Amino acid sequence: MTETIQSNRLRSFTLLALLASLPGCATLDKEECLVADWRLIGYQDGAAGKSATVLDEYREDCAEHAVVPDLDRYRAGRAEGLQEYCKVDNGYRLGESGRGYSGVCPTDLEEGFRAAYHKGREIYLARSAVQKTHAKIYRRQHLLQDLKEDKGVKLSELIADGLQSEQRVLILYEITELEREMHSVEDEIAVLEHDLANQQAHLDTLTQHVVR
């Protein structure tokens, strides 16, 4: 009998581990409802930072199979799981990774967790700004290279034999327009590089003063 119970709990743990790996999925099938260790489910939900409202979904799922969740065991497990989720280090990691926080931590842990989360979040936003500016510079550098190549083609056309004066005037105009656009892109790159230097300095300052 004991082996059967342990086997059921192991199966429950495996199923719930798989369930936890699927973001946004909070449904239980018949087998999961029948073998559910509600304290374990609560613990996993708490450790994952899930809202208590997920229990309403479990009620609906298991009601179809005449199973009623053990609310006391679930809540006790969830409270234990939140003790893990709401650690300061985890708050920082969540913020730094850009993940959201839905305000699930108990009052005694909320302040420290949220402060660490915001520090991590600030670094995430600063790093994102640096990455976005890098990408903008990269795109404009490629645009500048394309414009230079276009100008080279036009210069080759300009010295070709057999061109009429009107054609040369048109090509010269096109070259002038390409040069104007090139100067504009070069100015944009200069501004972006200045922004990038400031953003990187801000990010460096934030990461140098991180207290984990």
N, C-alpha and C positions, 0 to 999 in steps of 0.2 A: 504493500500500500504506500509506504514511504517513498519507494522508488518511483511509483506512478506519479505522486505529487511532485517530486523533484523533476521528473521528466516533463510534466505539464508546465512547471515554472520555467524550465529551460526553453521549452518551445515558445512559451509566452514571451520570454526575454528576446529570443531570436526574431520573432514576428514583430515585436515592438521596435527593435533596433532597426529593422528594415523600414518600418513605418516612419520612424524618426528621420530617416535619410531622405524622405520624400517631402520637400518643402510644401507647406500648405495642405498636406494630406492629413486628415484627422479622423478618417473613417475606420470602423472595425467591422470585419466580416463575422460570420457565424462562429467559426472556429476560435477566432480571437476573443469574442465575447464569452464563449463557454470556458476557455482556459485562463481568462484574464486574471492577473494578479493586480488588483486595483491600486495597491500601494506602489507597486513597481511602475505602473502606468503613470500615476501621479508624480512619482519621482522623476521619471524621464521627461514628462511635460514641464515640470518645474525647472529641471536642469537645462531644458531647451528654451526656457523663457516664454513658454506658451501661455496665452491668456486662460483664465479659469473657465471662460465661456466654451472652451473645447469640450468640457464635460457634457454640455447640452447636446453636442453632436454624438457623443458616446451613448447618451441616454436613448436618442432616437435610433441609432444603429442597433443597439442591443435589445431594444423593446420589440423589434421584429422577431427576435429569437427568444422572447420571454425571459430575458436576463436583465436584472436591475443592477446598475453599478453600485458598489459599496462606497458611498459618499465619504464616510469617515476615513476609510483607508486611503481613498484617493487623495483627500485633502491633506492627510498626514504625510503621504508620500510627496505630494507637490510642495508642501512646506519645506521638506528636507531638500528636495531638488532645487528650490529657489535659493537655499543657503549656498549651494554651489554656483548657480548661475549669477547670483548677485555679488560675487566677490569682485573686489576692486580691479584686480588684474583682468578679469573677464570683461568688465565694463570698458576698460581701455582697449582691449583687443577688438571688441565689437565696434567701437567707435572708429578705430583705425582702419578696420576692414570695410567701413561704409555701410554696415548693417544697421537696421532700425532698432529702436527700443520702445516697447509699448507700455512702459510704466508698471511692470508687474512686481517689482521688488517691494518687500515689506518696509514699513516706515523706518525701522532701525538700520536698514541697509541702503535705503534709497539715496540718501545724500552723498555718501562716499562713492556709490556705484555711478550715480549720475555725473558727479564731478569728473571721475576717471573717464567715463564715456565721452564727455564733452572734450576732454583733452585729446583723446584718441580721434574723435570726430574732426577736431580742428586740424590735426595732422593729415587726416584723410583728405580734407578739403584743400589744404595747402599743396599736398602732393598731386591731387587731381588738377589743380590750376597749373602746376609746372608741366605736367604731362600734356595738357591741352595746348599750352603755349608752344611746347616742343613740336607738337603736331602741326600747329599753324605755321611755324617757321619752316618746317619740312615741306609743307605744301607750297609755300611761297617760293622757296628755293627751287623747287621743281618747276614752278611756273616761270621763274626767272630764267632757268636753263632752257626751257622751251622757247621763250621769247628771244634769247640769244641765238638759238638755232634758226629761228624764223628770220632773224636779221641777217644771219650768214647766208641763207638762201637768197634773200633779196639782194644782198651785195653781189652775189654771183650772177643774178639776173641783170643787175645794173651794168655789168661790164661785158655782157654778152654782145656778140656782133649782130648787126642788122636791126637794132632797136630804133624806133622813131623817137623824136624828141618828146612827144606827148607821153610815150610809154616810160621814158626815163623820168619824166616829171612825176608820173604816178608812182613809180617805184620809190623815188626819193621821198615822196610824201608818206608812203607806207613805212619806209625805214624810220622817218621822223616820228611817226605814231608809235612804232615799236620801241624806239628809244625813250619816248615819253612814258610809255607804260612800264618799261624797265626801271626807269628812275622812280616811278611811283611804287613799284614793288620793292625796290631797294630801300626806300624810305620806310615802308611797312615793316620790312625785316629788321631794320635798325630799331624801330619802336618796340617791336616784339622782343628783340634781344635785350633791350633795356628792361622791359617788363619781366622777362625771364630771370634776369639777374636779381631783381628785387624779390620775385617770388621764391627763388632758390634760397636767397639769404633768409627770408622769413621761415621757410621750411627748415633750414639748418638750425635756426634759433630755437624753433619749437622742439626739434628732435634732440638738441643738446640739453634741454632742460626737462626732459621727460623723467619723471619719478615713478617707477613701476612698483 
